[in-house]
């Protein structure tokens, strides 16, 4: 019983204390300027993680003075009802950055059964939801947001990267490309398309040790920074938790990426 209480206390501490993880990534394609990217994933807003926790996240993000904020899915924890009832998403409009806030949907966002409604709410709080879409940032680099593969369970389709890139007239292959894809399971397509940087979440780094040993076997990279040919991949352990607000062997984190030539 004592050991269980100690583990719960430790797990609660690591689920609420926020670490800042820094990565320095060099790419070969030309950038106009260095880009400082703030990455967060797996917030899991709902019955457990509510307004106060999100307000803390927004304050932390703003303190990092990033050029761009990327949210790599699972903003919501499977049910949109408590999120709407408590206006949980309203504070996202207070996020400050030079190029804006961009989000791609994760599996739990689709589990709500209200992905379109979630997208509509986010558009009103200055969050750009990229659903298999590409946008050019500062005439310097492209950003692609991909729907999680879970979209197929809800009669949707997940476009290929080739299809997404072809949606921009005069796509310039000399410009760097960043992909937000919630689940790091599908790296092959990014690698074969010479994507410069993919950011993901989903794994929670196992959340509760020793589950991290399982996620390490399931994914080519389940946490941290990896390089696959010309493609750098960053997988974050996420900000929130799934199920109990406890982390053992992982921590709640925000990622700061410096992207440069």
C-alpha positions as YAML, in Angstrom:
chain: A
units: angstrom
residues:
- id: 1
  name: UNK
  ca: [0.00, 0.00, 0.00]
- id: 2
  name: UNK
  ca: [2.82, 2.38, 0.90]
- id: 3
  name: UNK
  ca: [4.62, 1.67, -2.37]
- id: 4
  name: UNK
  ca: [1.40, 2.30, -4.31]
- id: 5
  name: UNK
  ca: [0.88, 5.63, -2.56]
- id: 6
  name: UNK
  ca: [4.46, 6.66, -3.32]
- id: 7
  name: UNK
  ca: [4.04, 5.74, -7.00]
- id: 8
  name: UNK
  ca: [0.77, 7.68, -7.24]
- id: 9
  name: UNK
  ca: [2.40, 10.75, -5.69]
- id: 10
  name: UNK
  ca: [5.41, 10.52, -8.02]
- id: 11
  name: UNK
  ca: [3.16, 9.89, -11.04]
- id: 12
  name: UNK
  ca: [0.91, 12.83, -10.17]
- id: 13
  name: UNK
  ca: [3.93, 15.12, -9.84]
- id: 14
  name: UNK
  ca: [5.33, 14.18, -13.26]
- id: 15
  name: UNK
  ca: [1.92, 14.52, -14.92]
- id: 16
  name: UNK
  ca: [1.57, 18.09, -13.65]
- id: 17
  name: UNK
  ca: [5.12, 19.42, -13.74]
- id: 18
  name: UNK
  ca: [6.00, 20.67, -17.21]
- id: 19
  name: UNK
  ca: [9.38, 20.10, -18.79]
- id: 20
  name: UNK
  ca: [10.70, 21.99, -21.83]
- id: 21
  name: UNK
  ca: [12.49, 19.73, -24.30]
- id: 22
  name: UNK
  ca: [14.83, 21.47, -26.77]
- id: 23
  name: UNK
  ca: [15.97, 20.18, -30.16]
- id: 24
  name: UNK
  ca: [18.34, 21.82, -32.62]
- id: 25
  name: UNK
  ca: [17.69, 20.54, -36.16]
- id: 26
  name: UNK
  ca: [19.74, 21.42, -39.21]
- id: 27
  name: UNK
  ca: [18.24, 20.97, -42.69]
- id: 28
  name: UNK
  ca: [19.84, 21.21, -46.12]
- id: 29
  name: UNK
  ca: [17.10, 23.15, -47.88]
- id: 30
  name: UNK
  ca: [17.29, 26.93, -47.65]
- id: 31
  name: UNK
  ca: [15.28, 28.83, -45.04]
- id: 32
  name: UNK
  ca: [14.92, 32.60, -45.09]
- id: 33
  name: UNK
  ca: [15.49, 32.67, -41.35]
- id: 34
  name: UNK
  ca: [15.84, 30.25, -38.46]
- id: 35
  name: UNK
  ca: [12.42, 29.03, -37.30]
- id: 36
  name: UNK
  ca: [11.63, 28.45, -33.62]
- id: 37
  name: UNK
  ca: [8.77, 25.96, -33.37]
- id: 38
  name: UNK
  ca: [6.78, 25.25, -30.22]
- id: 39
  name: UNK
  ca: [5.30, 21.74, -30.35]
- id: 40
  name: UNK
  ca: [2.68, 20.29, -28.04]
- id: 41
  name: UNK
  ca: [0.54, 17.20, -28.38]
- id: 42
  name: UNK
  ca: [-1.92, 14.96, -26.55]
- id: 43
  name: UNK
  ca: [-3.52, 17.56, -24.32]
- id: 44
  name: UNK
  ca: [-6.63, 15.39, -23.84]
- id: 45
  name: UNK
  ca: [-9.04, 18.07, -22.70]
- id: 46
  name: UNK
  ca: [-12.18, 16.72, -21.06]
- id: 47
  name: UNK
  ca: [-13.35, 15.49, -17.69]
- id: 48
  name: UNK
  ca: [-9.84, 15.20, -16.18]
- id: 49
  name: UNK
  ca: [-7.81, 17.95, -17.88]
- id: 50
  name: UNK
  ca: [-9.77, 21.19, -17.85]
- id: 51
  name: UNK
  ca: [-9.54, 24.98, -18.19]
- id: 52
  name: UNK
  ca: [-6.90, 25.71, -15.54]
- id: 53
  name: UNK
  ca: [-4.50, 23.20, -17.00]
- id: 54
  name: UNK
  ca: [-4.97, 24.59, -20.52]
- id: 55
  name: UNK
  ca: [-4.47, 28.15, -19.26]
- id: 56
  name: UNK
  ca: [-1.16, 27.05, -17.75]
- id: 57
  name: UNK
  ca: [-0.17, 25.53, -21.08]
- id: 58
  name: UNK
  ca: [-0.97, 28.73, -22.97]
- id: 59
  name: UNK
  ca: [1.13, 30.78, -20.53]
- id: 60
  name: UNK
  ca: [4.07, 28.38, -20.92]
- id: 61
  name: UNK
  ca: [3.81, 28.45, -24.72]
- id: 62
  name: UNK
  ca: [3.80, 32.24, -24.79]
- id: 63
  name: UNK
  ca: [6.83, 32.40, -22.51]
- id: 64
  name: UNK
  ca: [8.85, 30.54, -25.17]
- id: 65
  name: UNK
  ca: [8.30, 33.23, -27.84]
- id: 66
  name: UNK
  ca: [8.06, 30.74, -30.68]
- id: 67
  name: UNK
  ca: [7.66, 31.74, -34.32]
- id: 68
  name: UNK
  ca: [4.97, 29.09, -34.76]
- id: 69
  name: UNK
  ca: [2.95, 26.75, -32.54]
- id: 70
  name: UNK
  ca: [2.11, 23.23, -33.70]
- id: 71
  name: UNK
  ca: [-0.45, 20.99, -31.96]
- id: 72
  name: UNK
  ca: [0.03, 17.39, -33.06]
- id: 73
  name: UNK
  ca: [-3.39, 15.94, -32.29]
- id: 74
  name: UNK
  ca: [-5.46, 14.59, -29.41]
- id: 75
  name: UNK
  ca: [-6.45, 18.03, -28.25]
- id: 76
  name: UNK
  ca: [-9.66, 16.49, -26.90]
- id: 77
  name: UNK
  ca: [-10.12, 13.30, -24.89]
- id: 78
  name: UNK
  ca: [-12.84, 11.50, -26.89]
- id: 79
  name: UNK
  ca: [-15.83, 13.62, -25.79]
- id: 80
  name: UNK
  ca: [-16.48, 17.15, -26.98]
- id: 81
  name: UNK
  ca: [-19.42, 17.77, -24.61]
- id: 82
  name: UNK
  ca: [-17.49, 18.88, -21.47]
- id: 83
  name: UNK
  ca: [-15.11, 20.86, -23.67]
- id: 84
  name: UNK
  ca: [-18.00, 22.85, -25.15]
- id: 85
  name: UNK
  ca: [-19.89, 23.21, -21.86]
- id: 86
  name: UNK
  ca: [-16.88, 24.78, -20.11]
- id: 87
  name: UNK
  ca: [-15.58, 26.76, -23.13]
- id: 88
  name: UNK
  ca: [-12.25, 25.02, -22.70]
- id: 89
  name: UNK
  ca: [-10.92, 26.00, -26.11]
- id: 90
  name: UNK
  ca: [-11.47, 29.72, -25.67]
- id: 91
  name: UNK
  ca: [-8.04, 30.37, -24.12]
- id: 92
  name: UNK
  ca: [-6.32, 29.04, -27.25]
- id: 93
  name: UNK
  ca: [-7.01, 32.42, -28.85]
- id: 94
  name: UNK
  ca: [-4.46, 33.89, -26.42]
- id: 95
  name: UNK
  ca: [-1.55, 31.93, -27.92]
- id: 96
  name: UNK
  ca: [0.94, 34.36, -29.45]
- id: 97
  name: UNK
  ca: [3.38, 33.63, -32.27]
- id: 98
  name: UNK
  ca: [4.65, 35.20, -35.49]
- id: 99
  name: UNK
  ca: [3.15, 32.69, -37.92]
- id: 100
  name: UNK
  ca: [0.18, 31.38, -35.92]
- id: 101
  name: UNK
  ca: [-1.08, 28.13, -34.39]
- id: 102
  name: UNK
  ca: [-1.63, 25.01, -36.51]
- id: 103
  name: UNK
  ca: [-3.23, 21.70, -35.54]
- id: 104
  name: UNK
  ca: [-3.80, 18.30, -37.07]
- id: 105
  name: UNK
  ca: [-6.41, 15.93, -35.67]
- id: 106
  name: UNK
  ca: [-5.48, 12.84, -33.65]
- id: 107
  name: UNK
  ca: [-7.34, 9.61, -33.03]
- id: 108
  name: UNK
  ca: [-9.06, 10.90, -29.87]
- id: 109
  name: UNK
  ca: [-10.25, 14.00, -31.73]
- id: 110
  name: UNK
  ca: [-12.00, 11.67, -34.15]
- id: 111
  name: UNK
  ca: [-13.35, 9.49, -31.32]
- id: 112
  name: UNK
  ca: [-15.55, 12.44, -30.36]
- id: 113
  name: UNK
  ca: [-17.56, 11.81, -33.53]
- id: 114
  name: UNK
  ca: [-17.59, 15.59, -33.94]
- id: 115
  name: UNK
  ca: [-14.37, 16.34, -35.78]
- id: 116
  name: UNK
  ca: [-16.07, 18.89, -38.03]
- id: 117
  name: UNK
  ca: [-17.57, 20.68, -35.04]
- id: 118
  name: UNK
  ca: [-14.19, 20.71, -33.31]
- id: 119
  name: UNK
  ca: [-12.64, 22.23, -36.42]
- id: 120
  name: UNK
  ca: [-15.37, 24.88, -36.50]
- id: 121
  name: UNK
  ca: [-14.79, 25.87, -32.86]
- id: 122
  name: UNK
  ca: [-11.02, 26.04, -33.35]
- id: 123
  name: UNK
  ca: [-11.38, 28.31, -36.36]
- id: 124
  name: UNK
  ca: [-13.06, 30.84, -34.05]
- id: 125
  name: UNK
  ca: [-10.13, 30.86, -31.59]
- id: 126
  name: UNK
  ca: [-7.42, 31.44, -34.22]
- id: 127
  name: UNK
  ca: [-6.27, 27.83, -34.53]
- id: 128
  name: UNK
  ca: [-5.69, 26.70, -38.10]
- id: 129
  name: UNK
  ca: [-6.76, 23.08, -38.52]
- id: 130
  name: UNK
  ca: [-4.96, 21.41, -41.41]
- id: 131
  name: UNK
  ca: [-6.88, 18.35, -42.60]
- id: 132
  name: UNK
  ca: [-4.69, 16.80, -45.28]
- id: 133
  name: UNK
  ca: [-3.85, 20.36, -46.28]
- id: 134
  name: UNK
  ca: [-0.70, 22.30, -47.08]
- id: 135
  name: UNK
  ca: [0.10, 25.96, -46.56]
- id: 136
  name: UNK
  ca: [3.10, 28.13, -47.39]
- id: 137
  name: UNK
  ca: [4.53, 30.00, -44.39]
- id: 138
  name: UNK
  ca: [6.36, 33.31, -44.90]
- id: 139
  name: UNK
  ca: [7.16, 32.26, -48.48]
- id: 140
  name: UNK
  ca: [9.91, 30.19, -46.82]
- id: 141
  name: UNK
  ca: [8.62, 26.70, -46.01]
- id: 142
  name: UNK
  ca: [5.56, 24.50, -46.37]
- id: 143
  name: UNK
  ca: [3.50, 23.09, -43.52]
- id: 144
  name: UNK
  ca: [1.32, 20.01, -43.99]
- id: 145
  name: UNK
  ca: [-1.22, 18.78, -41.45]
- id: 146
  name: UNK
  ca: [-2.47, 15.22, -41.88]
- id: 147
  name: UNK
  ca: [-5.67, 13.68, -40.56]
- id: 148
  name: UNK
  ca: [-4.93, 10.74, -38.29]
- id: 149
  name: UNK
  ca: [-5.50, 7.36, -39.96]
- id: 150
  name: UNK
  ca: [-8.48, 6.92, -37.60]
- id: 151
  name: UNK
  ca: [-10.48, 9.12, -39.99]
- id: 152
  name: UNK
  ca: [-11.14, 5.95, -42.03]
- id: 153
  name: UNK
  ca: [-13.36, 4.63, -39.23]
- id: 154
  name: UNK
  ca: [-15.62, 7.63, -39.73]
- id: 155
  name: UNK
  ca: [-16.10, 7.23, -43.50]
- id: 156
  name: UNK
  ca: [-13.25, 9.61, -44.25]
- id: 157
  name: UNK
  ca: [-10.14, 9.24, -46.36]
- id: 158
  name: UNK
  ca: [-6.55, 10.14, -45.58]
- id: 159
  name: UNK
  ca: [-4.89, 11.72, -48.61]
- id: 160
  name: UNK
  ca: [-1.37, 10.76, -49.61]
- id: 161
  name: UNK
  ca: [1.41, 13.30, -49.29]
- id: 162
  name: UNK
  ca: [1.66, 13.37, -53.09]
- id: 163
  name: UNK
  ca: [-2.00, 14.39, -53.35]
- id: 164
  name: UNK
  ca: [-1.60, 17.02, -50.62]
- id: 165
  name: UNK
  ca: [1.47, 18.57, -52.25]
- id: 166
  name: UNK
  ca: [-0.25, 18.66, -55.64]
- id: 167
  name: UNK
  ca: [-3.00, 20.84, -54.16]
- id: 168
  name: UNK
  ca: [-0.63, 23.82, -54.27]
- id: 169
  name: UNK
  ca: [-0.02, 25.30, -57.69]
- id: 170
  name: UNK
  ca: [3.67, 25.65, -58.54]
- id: 171
  name: UNK
  ca: [4.78, 23.64, -55.52]
- id: 172
  name: UNK
  ca: [8.47, 24.42, -55.01]
- id: 173
  name: UNK
  ca: [10.35, 21.27, -54.03]
- id: 174
  name: UNK
  ca: [13.37, 23.35, -53.04]
- id: 175
  name: UNK
  ca: [11.53, 24.77, -50.03]
- id: 176
  name: UNK
  ca: [11.57, 22.84, -46.73]
- id: 177
  name: UNK
  ca: [8.45, 20.86, -45.80]
- id: 178
  name: UNK
  ca: [7.22, 20.20, -42.25]
- id: 179
  name: UNK
  ca: [4.53, 17.56, -41.59]
- id: 180
  name: UNK
  ca: [2.28, 17.28, -38.53]
- id: 181
  name: UNK
  ca: [1.10, 13.67, -38.22]
- id: 182
  name: UNK
  ca: [-0.28, 12.60, -34.86]
- id: 183
  name: UNK
  ca: [0.81, 8.97, -35.03]
- id: 184
  name: UNK
  ca: [4.51, 8.31, -35.78]
- id: 185
  name: UNK
  ca: [3.65, 4.87, -37.15]
- id: 186
  name: UNK
  ca: [3.49, 6.08, -40.75]
- id: 187
  name: UNK
  ca: [6.99, 7.40, -41.36]
- id: 188
  name: UNK
  ca: [7.67, 5.66, -44.67]
- id: 189
  name: UNK
  ca: [5.60, 8.12, -46.67]
- id: 190
  name: UNK
  ca: [7.37, 11.13, -45.16]
- id: 191
  name: UNK
  ca: [10.76, 9.56, -45.81]
- id: 192
  name: UNK
  ca: [9.95, 8.65, -49.41]
- id: 193
  name: UNK
  ca: [8.65, 12.19, -50.03]
- id: 194
  name: UNK
  ca: [11.84, 13.76, -48.68]
- id: 195
  name: UNK
  ca: [9.97, 15.58, -45.90]
- id: 196
  name: UNK
  ca: [12.43, 17.64, -43.87]
- id: 197
  name: UNK
  ca: [10.70, 17.42, -40.49]
- id: 198
  name: UNK
  ca: [7.80, 15.39, -39.13]
- id: 199
  name: UNK
  ca: [6.37, 16.11, -35.68]
- id: 200
  name: UNK
  ca: [4.18, 13.59, -33.87]
- id: 201
  name: UNK
  ca: [2.81, 12.56, -30.50]
- id: 202
  name: UNK
  ca: [0.40, 9.72, -29.66]
- id: 203
  name: UNK
  ca: [2.77, 7.42, -27.77]
- id: 204
  name: UNK
  ca: [2.93, 9.38, -24.48]
- id: 205
  name: UNK
  ca: [6.33, 7.65, -24.19]
- id: 206
  name: UNK
  ca: [4.30, 4.83, -22.67]
- id: 207
  name: UNK
  ca: [2.97, 7.20, -19.96]
- id: 208
  name: UNK
  ca: [3.36, 4.51, -17.29]
- id: 209
  name: UNK
  ca: [6.60, 2.55, -17.12]
- id: 210
  name: UNK
  ca: [7.22, -0.22, -18.21]
- id: 211
  name: UNK
  ca: [4.69, 0.40, -21.02]
- id: 212
  name: UNK
  ca: [7.43, 2.47, -22.67]
- id: 213
  name: UNK
  ca: [9.18, -0.84, -23.43]
- id: 214
  name: UNK
  ca: [6.14, -1.80, -25.52]
- id: 215
  name: UNK
  ca: [5.92, 1.51, -27.38]
- id: 216
  name: UNK
  ca: [9.64, 1.27, -28.09]
- id: 217
  name: UNK
  ca: [9.01, -2.03, -29.88]
- id: 218
  name: UNK
  ca: [5.87, -0.85, -31.71]
- id: 219
  name: UNK
  ca: [7.35, 2.29, -33.30]
- id: 220
  name: UNK
  ca: [10.56, 3.03, -35.17]
- id: 221
  name: UNK
  ca: [10.73, 6.04, -32.87]
- id: 222
  name: UNK
  ca: [8.36, 6.38, -29.92]
- id: 223
  name: UNK
  ca: [10.02, 9.40, -28.31]
- id: 224
  name: UNK
  ca: [12.65, 12.04, -28.95]
- id: 225
  name: UNK
  ca: [14.52, 13.03, -32.10]
- id: 226
  name: UNK
  ca: [15.42, 10.61, -34.88]
- id: 227
  name: UNK
  ca: [16.84, 10.92, -38.39]
- id: 228
  name: UNK
  ca: [15.68, 8.70, -41.24]
- id: 229
  name: UNK
  ca: [17.57, 9.47, -44.44]
- id: 230
  name: UNK
  ca: [16.82, 13.19, -45.01]
- id: 231
  name: UNK
  ca: [13.81, 13.26, -42.67]
- id: 232
  name: UNK
  ca: [14.10, 14.40, -39.05]
- id: 233
  name: UNK
  ca: [11.34, 13.14, -36.76]
- id: 234
  name: UNK
  ca: [10.37, 14.54, -33.37]
- id: 235
  name: UNK
  ca: [7.96, 12.57, -31.18]
- id: 236
  name: UNK
  ca: [6.80, 14.24, -27.99]
- id: 237
  name: UNK
  ca: [5.56, 12.49, -24.85]
- id: 238
  name: UNK
  ca: [2.67, 14.95, -24.84]
- id: 239
  name: UNK
  ca: [1.26, 17.46, -22.41]
- id: 240
  name: UNK
  ca: [-1.75, 15.65, -20.95]
- id: 241
  name: UNK
  ca: [-2.55, 12.08, -20.03]
- id: 242
  name: UNK
  ca: [-4.96, 9.40, -21.15]
- id: 243
  name: UNK
  ca: [-6.93, 7.87, -18.29]
- id: 244
  name: UNK
  ca: [-5.49, 8.64, -14.84]
- id: 245
  name: UNK
  ca: [-3.48, 11.88, -14.54]
- id: 246
  name: UNK
  ca: [-0.34, 9.92, -13.68]
- id: 247
  name: UNK
  ca: [3.04, 9.57, -15.41]
- id: 248
  name: UNK
  ca: [5.81, 7.21, -14.38]
- id: 249
  name: UNK
  ca: [8.91, 7.13, -16.56]
- id: 250
  name: UNK
  ca: [7.67, 10.06, -18.65]
- id: 251
  name: UNK
  ca: [6.79, 13.69, -18.07]
- id: 252
  name: UNK
  ca: [4.38, 16.32, -19.31]
- id: 253
  name: UNK
  ca: [6.34, 18.33, -21.86]
- id: 254
  name: UNK
  ca: [6.41, 21.14, -24.36]
- id: 255
  name: UNK
  ca: [8.95, 20.86, -27.18]
- id: 256
  name: UNK
  ca: [11.01, 23.73, -28.57]
- id: 257
  name: UNK
  ca: [12.55, 23.08, -31.99]
- id: 258
  name: UNK
  ca: [15.12, 25.38, -33.56]
- id: 259
  name: UNK
  ca: [15.07, 24.71, -37.31]
- id: 260
  name: UNK
  ca: [17.95, 26.17, -39.29]
- id: 261
  name: UNK
  ca: [20.32, 25.71, -42.25]
...
